[in-house]
């Protein structure tokens, strides 16, 4: 499984944060398949395609990131969700972990932290990611 096999969706209402995450990930050959600047757009993305990894902002104006996390985990429990937040409040971290988040990045973030977290998640979540990648390939081969 290569970094290019893993489709990543970035969800953040802050344009700069989204742009920085995209740049950091793509500079290391990760496959960023899309961006969403709000919760509604993120849910639309999830309805069209299920990415293997979602980098998800916790606080957004329309739909809370924890609610989006819940939706993602209901439709695709294997999807790896990395929460991105400007706050490290204990109750938010606990809710996200209980909700199925695989990790956290606290803003402001630096490239080394993002890549370390992403590589750690890939190692830790190898089997679910491989399952999702194989499922996507199977769908493509069958014409979906």
N, C-alpha and C positions, 0 to 999 in steps of 0.2 A: 504494500500500500504506500503510495507516494503522497506528498503534500498536495499535488495537483489533482489527486483523486477525491479529495475532501472538499465539498462545496460549503463555503462559509457565507452566512448572511449576517450583516452588521446592522443592528437596530439601535439608533441613538438620535435624539432630537437635536443634538448639537452638531452642526455641520463640520466644525473643526475636529471634534472627536472622531466622527465617522471617517473623515478624510485621513486623519493620522493613523487610525487602525488599518484602513485599507492599505495605505502606503507601507506601514510596518509589515503587514502580513504578505503583501505582494512582493516586497523586497526579498522575502525568504521563500518565494515560489509557492506560497499558499494560494488556493483558488477561491478568491472572493467572487461569489456568483451574484451578489446583490446587496443593496443597501435599502434601508427603510428609515425615514425621518420621523415616523410616528407609529403608534401601536396599530392603527387601522391598516396602514400599508404593510406592516409586519404580518398581520393576520392574513392579508390578501396573498402575500408571498407564500405563507405556509399552506394556503389553499391551492396554490399552483404547483409548488415544488417543495419537497421536504429536504432542506439542507442537512448535512451531517453535523455541522456546528453552527450555533447561533451565538454571536457576541451581543448581549442584550443589556441595554441601559435599564437601570432600576426605575428611575424617576423620569416620567415623560408626561406631557400635559394632557393627553387624551386617554390613554389606557396605561395603567401602572404596569411596569415590567414584571412584577410578580404575577399579575393576572395573565400576561402573555406567556410566562413560563408555565403556568398551569395549563393553558391551552396547548402549548407545544407538547408537553408531557402526556396529555390525554390522546393526542393524535399520533405522536411518535415518541414513545418512551425512550427509544435508543438515541435520539438526538442529543448531542452534547451541548449544554448551555453554559456559557461563560458569562457571568454577570459583570457588568461594567457600572461602577457607581462612584459618585462624588462623596458618598458618605459611607462610613464603615460602622453604622449603628448595629449593635449586637442583635437586636430584634429583627432587623432586615436580613442580616446574614443567616440567622437561624431559620427564618421563614423560607428563604431561598434554598438553603440546603435541604430542608424538609420537603420543599416543593420539587426537588430534583436537580437543582443547579450543581454543576460539576466543579465550579471554581469561581473566583472573584478577581477582578482587576479594579484597583482603586484609582480614581482620577485625582490629580493628573498622573498619567502613566508615562513610562519611558519604554523605548523599544525593547530593552533587555528583559524587563518584567513581562511585557506582553508575550514575547517569544518563549520565555521560560515557562510561563503558564500554559501557553498553547502546546508546546512540546510535551510538557508533563501530562496534559489532558490526553494527548494522542497516545501516549504510552499506556496510561491508565485505562483508557477507553477503547483499546484496540479492537476488541471483539464486537462491541456495538457499532463502531464505525465501519468495520469490515462488512457487517451485516447490511447496513444501510447502503454502502457502496455497491455491494453485490445485488441488492434489491433494485437499485436504480439502473444498473447495467442490464438486469433481467427485463425490466420494464421497457427499456430502449430497444432491446432485441425483439421483444414481442410487439412492438409498434405503439406503445403507450407514450 
